[in-house]
Amino acid sequence: LGPPRSGRKICYAVDTQPNKSLYRLCRDVDLAFLDGMFLPEHQEEAEARGHMTVDDGARVALRAGARRAILIHISPRYTEEEMEKFAEAAKQRFERAEIGGDLKQFAVPYPDQDE
């Protein structure tokens, strides 16, 4: 045990679109797991199906002040080769965004720790 310290904050939101409640949920979290179902060029389909593009998810995390974002819930129609497009789109919007995957693990440091 050590001295008392601040905890870590995580948000998890899929099957949603950008909205005020989502921004509040993600405000200043250490790690945001967010919907990134579609590539940006499929924006209309994302909206019609109640999802976000990877760009939307990264933008929510950035604007909400999240320390880091993992974009998840990606449509299975995309191939492994297309996953690079997801990573590029996420990083272009928010440098600290990355793409999640099955069984992938992520460290969540305490706010007073360097990553």
C-alpha positions as MATLAB code, in Angstrom:
seq = 'LGPPRSGRKICYAVDTQPNKSLYRLCRDVDLAFLDGMFLPEHQEEAEARGHMTVDDGARVALRAGARRAILIHISPRYTEEEMEKFAEAAKQRFERAEIGGDLKQFAVPYPDQDE';
ca = [
       0.000    0.000    0.000;
       1.024    3.563   -0.468;
      -0.236    7.027    0.223;
      -3.767    7.978   -0.889;
      -4.040    9.031   -4.524;
      -6.630    9.916   -7.111;
      -8.267    7.028   -8.914;
      -8.598    6.418  -12.627;
     -11.632    7.312  -14.713;
     -12.804    5.262  -17.678;
     -15.817    5.646  -19.960;
     -17.276    3.055  -22.299;
     -19.824    4.026  -24.937;
     -20.884    2.174  -28.082;
     -24.057    2.148  -30.187;
     -24.270    5.916  -29.936;
     -23.553    9.121  -31.794;
     -21.913   12.342  -30.583;
     -24.221   14.115  -28.127;
     -24.041   16.284  -25.004;
     -24.436   13.347  -22.634;
     -21.568   11.504  -24.295;
     -19.284   14.528  -23.977;
     -20.172   14.777  -20.267;
     -19.538   11.060  -19.760;
     -16.095   11.348  -21.379;
     -15.085   14.636  -19.720;
     -11.468   14.403  -18.496;
     -11.373   10.600  -18.313;
      -8.088    8.748  -18.315;
      -9.306    6.280  -20.941;
     -12.326    6.411  -23.253;
     -13.507    3.258  -25.030;
     -15.685    4.625  -27.825;
     -17.645    3.404  -30.821;
     -15.657    3.534  -34.050;
     -17.856    1.276  -36.171;
     -17.166    2.861  -39.574;
     -14.491    4.620  -41.600;
     -15.087    8.363  -42.132;
     -16.217    7.837  -45.730;
     -19.206    5.894  -44.364;
     -20.503    8.791  -42.234;
     -24.053    8.634  -43.594;
     -24.340    4.924  -42.861;
     -22.956    5.446  -39.353;
     -25.599    8.078  -38.633;
     -28.391    5.960  -40.125;
     -27.407    2.999  -37.941;
     -26.837    4.916  -34.694;
     -23.054    4.532  -34.641;
     -19.980    6.721  -34.967;
     -17.138    6.698  -37.423;
     -13.646    6.258  -36.052;
     -13.184    9.992  -36.695;
     -16.304   10.819  -34.633;
     -15.062    8.730  -31.711;
     -11.614   10.327  -31.746;
     -13.167   13.800  -31.956;
     -15.427   13.132  -28.959;
     -12.425   12.000  -26.905;
     -10.362   15.020  -27.922;
     -13.087   17.592  -27.263;
     -14.051   15.969  -23.969;
     -10.459   16.153  -22.753;
      -9.880   12.404  -22.508;
      -6.278   11.498  -21.834;
      -6.445    8.566  -24.260;
      -9.022    6.864  -26.505;
      -9.493    3.318  -27.732;
     -11.870    3.035  -30.691;
     -13.802   -0.223  -30.599;
     -16.967   -1.925  -31.877;
     -15.645   -1.868  -35.440;
     -17.789   -3.396  -38.161;
     -16.679   -6.932  -39.064;
     -17.057   -6.098  -42.745;
     -13.649   -4.416  -42.739;
     -10.566   -6.494  -43.495;
      -7.340   -6.570  -41.507;
      -5.746   -4.511  -44.282;
      -8.376   -1.796  -43.800;
      -7.593   -1.547  -40.087;
      -4.643    0.693  -40.970;
      -7.148    3.220  -42.368;
      -8.923    3.197  -39.003;
      -5.672    3.836  -37.154;
      -4.707    6.669  -39.506;
      -8.109    8.367  -39.246;
      -8.092    8.137  -35.449;
      -4.541    9.493  -35.082;
      -5.228   12.287  -37.549;
      -8.020   13.544  -35.285;
      -6.502   12.720  -31.865;
      -2.856   11.707  -31.441;
      -3.646    9.636  -28.338;
      -6.295    7.512  -30.060;
      -5.768    3.920  -31.107;
      -7.775    0.995  -32.378;
      -8.835   -1.751  -30.006;
      -9.158   -5.421  -30.812;
     -10.233   -8.735  -29.370;
      -8.169   -9.701  -26.318;
      -5.998   -6.584  -26.634;
      -4.904   -5.232  -23.250;
      -4.383   -1.612  -22.227;
      -2.602   -0.194  -19.198;
      -4.403    2.646  -17.449;
      -1.840    4.608  -15.453;
      -2.842    6.718  -12.487;
      -3.227   10.416  -13.354;
      -0.024   11.262  -11.473;
       2.035    8.652  -13.385;
       3.760    8.998  -16.705;
       2.702    6.413  -19.264;
];
